[in-house]
Amino acid sequence: MTITTGQLLRGLAVVVFLVLWAVLAHFGSAGESSADLSVLLGVAPIVTALGLMLWRTTHPVLIGSGIVLMLGGLTWLWPTMRQNIPLLFFIQHLGTNLALGTLFGRSLLGSGEALITQLAKAVHHGEISEHKRRYTRKATLAWTLFFLGNALISTILWLLASQSAWSVFANLLSMPLLAAMFIAEHFWRVVALPPEERPSIAQVARAYRMHGKQTPPAKPS
């Protein structure tokens, strides 16, 4: 797949943004930057997640109520968050990893299909081999353990290590660890699957977008 100049520049911009965010979050956790900026960085992922949930809601009353509650909550809690910036970043890091671990892990329960199996079927128009089905289920389990492991290590460091040691792990190492997991999963996929069953990065991204736009199935009566 040929990468265009625009795609390369967008990718570099994303990398620069993530590195800058991680460094600023690290200094914020250590109390070495503006309190208001640190709070803004701390709540940004939470607000983004809530905003995406509201975006997918079609009922105008729910959207309006959600926006009012979110803005009101931020206004009310802002002074408290300014006094507890390290705790704010801990809650953000722990909550993000627990949420992602739950997202992957709950798809392994019951008779439904694993999350990565669903994405693979979207890439291959609903048809995948039994071999790939087993692989995608194991990959879903691996990502579940990765996120839950991050949450566990973050909690242990928060309780037992210095604030600086926790911040290095949670803020500076999060992106490198995520990249390492992607690379490890890529090499595992190369070994485990034949070439015709390995999707490109663009196909995976497209499948994820398609999956995100799907509405949840109705509950059985």
N, C-alpha and C positions, 0 to 999 in steps of 0.2 A: 504494500500500500504506500503510495507516494504522499508525503506530508508537504502541504503547501506552506508558503512563507507566513500567511495569515494564521494558520493553525499553529505553527512553531512559535510565533510571537504571542499568541493567546496562551499557549502552554507555558512559556517563560514568564508571562505576566502572572499567571496563577501561582507558579512556584515562588516568584518574588513576593507576592502577597502573603502566601502561607509562611514563608520564612520571616517576613517582617512581623506578621501577627504573632508567631511563636516567640520571637525575641521580646516584643513589647509585653506579651503575657508573662514571660519569665521575669522581666523587670517589675511588672506590676505585682506579681506574687511576692516579690522580695521587698515591696514598698519603696521602690526606687524611681517611680514615675508618678505622673498626675493621678490622683485618686479617681477623678471623674472619668479620665481616659481608661483607667484600669477596669472600672465598673462597666463601662461601655463595651470593652473587649470581653469581659466576663459574661455579660448577658446576651451578647450578639448571637451566639449559636442557639441559645434557648429561644430568643425572640424570632430568629429565622425559622426554627422548627415549628413554632406555634403559628407563624405567619403562613407557612406552607400548608399546615393543617387547615387554616381558615380559607386559604386559596382554593382548596379542594371542596370546601363546603358551599353548597349552592343556595342555602337558605339565607336570605338577607338579614333576618333577625339574629341568627346565630353569628353571622359575620360581624354585624354591628356590635352585638353584645361582647363578642370575643375581643374586638379591638378596644372597646371601652374598658373591659376588665384588665386587659394587658397593660394599657397605658396607665390606668389607675394603680395597678399593682406596682408598676415600675416607679411611679411618683411616690407612692407610700413607702416602698422599701428602699429607695435610693439612699437616704441618709444611713440606714443600717448597713447596706452593702458597702458604702464608703468606709465604714469602720471594720469591716470583715472581708477585705479583698482576698486574702489567701484562702479563706473558707469558700468564698464564691467560686474561685477557680477550681478548688477541689470538687465542689458539688457539680460544676460544669463537666469536668473531666470524668468523674465517676458516673454521672448520669448519662453522658454520651456513650460511654462504653457499655453500660448496662442496657441502654436502649438498643444499641446495635446488636449486642449479644442476644437480647430477647427477640429482636426481629429475625435473626438467622435461626436461633434455637427453637422458637415456637413452631417453625415450619417443619421441624423434624418430628414433632409430636403428632399422634393420631394417624389417620390414614391418608392425609394430604401429602403433597409433594414438597420436597425440600426447596428452599428459595432459589438456589443456584440451578436446580433441576428445572424450575419454572422459567428461569432466564434462558437456559439452554434450549428449551422447547420453543421459546419465542424466537430465538436465533434461527432454529432449524424448522420453523413453520409447524411446530407441534409434533415432530417426529424425531426421536433420538433412540439410539441403540440401548439395550439393557446394560451393556458395559459402561456407556457414558452415564446412564442413570445412577449406577452404583458410584461412579467417580464423583458426580455432582453432589450426591448425598454426603459422601465423605468430605468433599470440599466445604460444604455448608457446615458440617460439624467442626472442621478445622477453623473456619472463621468465627464460629460461635465460641470456641475455646480461646481463640486469640483475643477477642474483645472481653470476655469474662476474665481471662488472665490479666489483661491490662487493668481492669477494675480492681482485681485482688491485689496486684502489686502496688497500685496507686494507694489503696487503703493502708497496706502495711507500711509503706514509706511515710504516709501522712501521720500515722500513729507512732512510729518508732524511729524514724530518721529525722534529719534536720529539714527545715523548710526549704533550704537551698537544694538539697538532694532530691526532695519530692518534686520541686519545680523543674529541675533538669529532666527528670523522667517524664513528667506530665506535659511540659510545654516544649522542651527542646528535642526530646526523643520521640514524641508521638508520630510525627510525619516520617522520620527515617524508619521507625519500626513498621509503620503501615506500608511504606514502600518496600521494605525487606519482605514483608508477608506477601505482597503482590508478586514480587520477583520469585520467591520460593514457590508460590502456587503456580506461577507460569512454568517453571522448570518441571514441577510435578506433573502438570498437564502435558507437557511435551513428552515426558517419559510414559505417562499412563495412556495417552490417547493417540490414535493414528492421525496423520496430517489432515484428512478430510473431516475429522470431528473436532478440530481445534478452531474456535472462532477467533476472528481478529478483534483488536481492541475496539474498533469502530462498531463492529457487530454487537459486542457486549454492551457498549454504551447505549446503542440504539435499543437493544432489548430491555435494558434497565429503564429507559425513558418510557417505553411502551408499557412495561409492568407497572410503573408508577402512575400512569394515567388510567389504569384499569380500576373500575369501581369494585369494592368488596362484594363477594357473592352474597345473595340474600340468605338469611338464616333459615334452616329448614323448619317447617311448621310442626 
